[in-house]
Amino acid sequence: MKNPFDAVQRPYIDPDYSPTPGYTEVEWARLLVTARDHHRIGPYRKRAYALLLMLYTCCLRVDSLLSARVEDLGYDKGHRVLLLENEGRRPEEEADPARGLGRPAGLPRRPRRWLAVLHR
């Protein structure tokens, strides 16, 4: 049976356009300064600043950052990288050592730990 939707023209959607507004550079700077210097709970200032800075500088989604583990840190061409699940690998799967990703050489195997912990 032929699919009746095969003849329907799909609209063109510009991949660089998003109707969702983002923060401007000034708004990000203000948010980072507030998290670092003015968070109402002093002990959480460093944590809030680090989380927001990683979200901003790495262009991460909140769920990607919060589900990241220490073991997901790796190297790629001399740069420290965060391996995410959306790269097509399962979380328990070791990264390909031939690509230079995964646990750095000589680093002992440790129990899985969260990269970002929101509570004490």
N, C-alpha and C positions, 0 to 999 in steps of 0.2 A: 504494500500500500504506500502511495506517495505521501510525503509530508506536505500538508497544505501551507505551511509556513516557509517552505523553501523559496517561494517567489517573493516573499516580503522583504523589502529593502530595510536594512537596519540603519538607524540614524548615525551620523558621524559624531563621535564624542572626542573632543580634544583631550589627549592624555595629560596635557600640562595645565588644564583648567580644573579647579575645584570650587564648587559653590560654598564650601565651608571656609569661613574666614580663619586665618591664622594670626598668631601674635606678630607684631612688628618687632624690629630689633630693639627699639626703645622699651616696648612692653616686656620683652624677655629680660633685658638688662635690669629693669625695675623689679621684676619678679625674682631674679637671682639675688639681687642686693637685699631684698626683703627677706628671702629665705635665709641668707647668710648672716644678716645683722639684726633683723627685727622679728624673727619668729617668736611668738609669745612663749613658747616653751624652750628655754635655753639649750637643754641637752639635745634637742632634736634639730638644732640649726644646721650642724654639719651634715647630718643625714639628709635633710630636706634639700640643702644646697647641692649635695653630691647627686641626688636623684634627678633634680631638675637640670643640672648641668649635663648629665649623661643623656637625658631626653633631648636636650637642645643640640648638643654638639654631635651626637651620633644619629640624630633624626630617628629615634626609636619610638615605637608605640609603647604605651604604658604597660600593656600586658606582656610585651616582649621583654621589657626590662625587669618586671616583677617575676617572670618565670625563668629568668636567666640564673644559671648556677656558676659557681667558681670554675667548675670543670669545663664550662663553655668558653672560657678565655683561651685564646691561642695566638699564633703568629702567622702572618701572611706577608711575605716580601719585606721582612724586617719591621713590620708594624704589629702592634698588639691589636687583636680583633676579638669581637664577641660573636661566637657562632650561634646563629638563631635556628629554631626549628623550621622556619619557612624556607630554609635553604635546601629542603628536601631530604634531610637526614632525620632519623629517629633520635630522640634524646639519649637513649642508652647506647647508641651506636658510636664507636670510636671514629674520630675524624681521620681522614686519609693522611698518613704520615708522609706520603710521597708529595703531597701538595704543601707540606710544611705547616699544616694545621694540627690542632689538638694539643695534648699536654706537652709542654716544653721538655726537652731531653733532660734526664736526671731528676725530674720532679716526681717524687713518690706518689703512688696512688693513694688518694684520701677519700674519706666518705663524702658523698655529695652534699654540698652546702649551698644555700641560696646566696646569690651575689648581692641582692638588695633585701635587707631584713627591715621590716617596718615596725617591729615591736622589740622590746628588751626581754 
